[in-house]
Each structure stands twice: as C-alpha cells, then as structure tokens.
Amino acid sequence: MKKFASIITNKYLIAGLFFIVWMLFIDQRDYFQQKERRDELRKLELKKEYYQKEIEKTRKELGDLQNSPAALERFARERYLMKKDGEDIFILEDSTAEKK
C-alpha cells in the first residue's frame, strides 16, 4: 500500500496528469476544438474545389457564348425561353424529379 501511495503522490506523475488534463480540456486550443476546426477546414476545402470547378465551367460557357452565335441562340432558348417569330414553345416537366 505504501508503494501505491508513493506512486500516487509522485510530483512528476501529478504534474504530467495535470498537463494532460489541461491540454485536453481546459486550454484555449484544446483537442476537441482542434478536431472541429480540422473538420470545418475539410468542408471548406471541398467547397473551394466545387466553386473552382464551377468557375471553370462558367468561363468555358462564356467563351462559347462569345465566340459562337449558335451557342448563344441555344443558351437564350434554354435559359430564357426565347423564340423566333412564328414558333411555339412546349415546356415538358420531369414528373419523376418531383417525387424524389
């Protein structure tokens, strides 16, 4: 029992345990906060990657619209439902998309 008491009262052990508890739970930059920040950073990097792809896609589409009258006409017809004189437009809705 005396050996057990000497281990428990060892100043290095107490200081080490105090340091570990302090760094895990009490410190301003504790373990759990760091984990949350890493997860948030990962999400932000994924968003950055997505937006970079979207920017590249939009730049390509803009280049096509500036250089090709056929692409400009197709864009106007698809996005803004523009039509030529004497044409009729039929809009078909996908009914399976509403069920999802």
Summary of the structure (lengths in Angstrom):
residues: 100
radius of gyration: 31.7
end to end distance: 67.9
largest distance: 102.6
contacts: 171
relative contact order: 0.04
helix: 77%
strand: 0%
